[in-house]
Amino acid sequence: MIAPPEILRVTHARNICDGATDIPGGASLGHPRVFLEIDESGYVDCGYCDRRFVLIGGPADGVDPSTLHDHGDGAGL
């Protein structure tokens, strides 16, 4: 398994991803905005851009990312 392209440590279980947070030009270069909910695993992956959102202090915080399986929430549905 390869590591996700980007890992974001967040303080809330519910997050928004549009794939263009740090891209000059903004959301027009990203993907549709999706809401991602972190469950008891402590992380969730965006189904569009593969960004991984890890809840600070959660069970996945500080864990080697290569040991975590892909864990999407159905982004885009």
C-alpha positions as CSV (number, residue, x, y, z in Angstrom):
1,M,0.0,0.0,0.0
2,I,1.3,3.5,-0.8
3,A,0.8,6.4,1.5
4,P,-1.9,9.0,0.7
5,P,-0.7,12.1,-1.1
6,E,-1.5,14.4,1.8
7,I,-2.3,14.0,5.5
8,L,-4.2,16.8,7.3
9,R,-4.5,16.7,11.1
10,V,-7.8,18.2,12.1
11,T,-9.6,19.1,15.3
12,H,-13.2,18.2,14.2
13,A,-14.7,14.9,13.1
14,R,-16.7,16.6,10.3
15,N,-14.6,18.2,7.6
16,I,-15.0,19.6,4.1
17,C,-12.7,18.8,1.2
18,D,-12.7,20.5,-2.3
19,G,-9.3,19.3,-3.4
20,A,-8.0,22.9,-3.9
21,T,-7.4,24.3,-0.4
22,D,-3.7,25.1,-1.2
23,I,-3.9,25.4,-5.0
24,P,-3.6,28.9,-6.6
25,G,-6.8,29.5,-8.4
26,G,-9.0,28.0,-5.7
27,A,-11.9,25.6,-6.0
28,S,-12.2,25.8,-9.7
29,L,-9.1,23.6,-10.0
30,G,-10.2,21.1,-7.3
31,H,-13.2,18.7,-7.1
32,P,-16.8,19.0,-5.9
33,R,-17.0,20.0,-2.3
34,V,-17.7,16.9,-0.1
35,F,-18.3,16.5,3.6
36,L,-16.2,13.9,5.3
37,E,-17.1,12.4,8.7
38,I,-14.3,10.8,10.8
39,D,-15.6,7.7,12.6
40,E,-14.2,5.6,15.5
41,S,-11.1,4.7,13.4
42,G,-9.9,8.3,13.8
43,Y,-9.4,9.1,10.1
44,V,-11.1,9.3,6.7
45,D,-9.9,9.6,3.1
46,C,-11.4,11.8,0.5
47,G,-12.8,9.7,-2.4
48,Y,-11.7,12.3,-4.9
49,C,-8.2,13.5,-4.1
50,D,-7.2,10.9,-1.5
51,R,-6.3,13.5,1.2
52,R,-6.4,11.8,4.6
53,F,-8.0,13.6,7.5
54,V,-6.7,12.4,10.8
55,L,-8.4,13.5,14.1
56,I,-5.9,15.0,16.5
57,G,-5.8,12.8,19.6
58,G,-7.7,10.1,17.9
59,P,-6.6,6.4,17.4
60,A,-4.9,7.1,14.1
61,D,-3.0,10.2,15.3
62,G,0.7,9.4,15.3
63,V,0.3,6.0,13.6
64,D,2.4,5.1,10.6
65,P,0.2,6.0,7.6
66,S,1.3,2.9,5.7
67,T,-0.3,0.7,8.3
68,L,-3.7,2.3,7.8
69,H,-6.0,0.9,5.1
70,D,-7.9,3.2,2.7
71,H,-10.9,4.5,4.5
72,G,-13.3,6.6,2.5
73,D,-16.8,7.6,3.5
74,G,-18.4,7.5,0.1
75,A,-17.4,11.0,-0.9
76,G,-19.2,12.1,-3.9
77,L,-22.4,10.0,-3.2
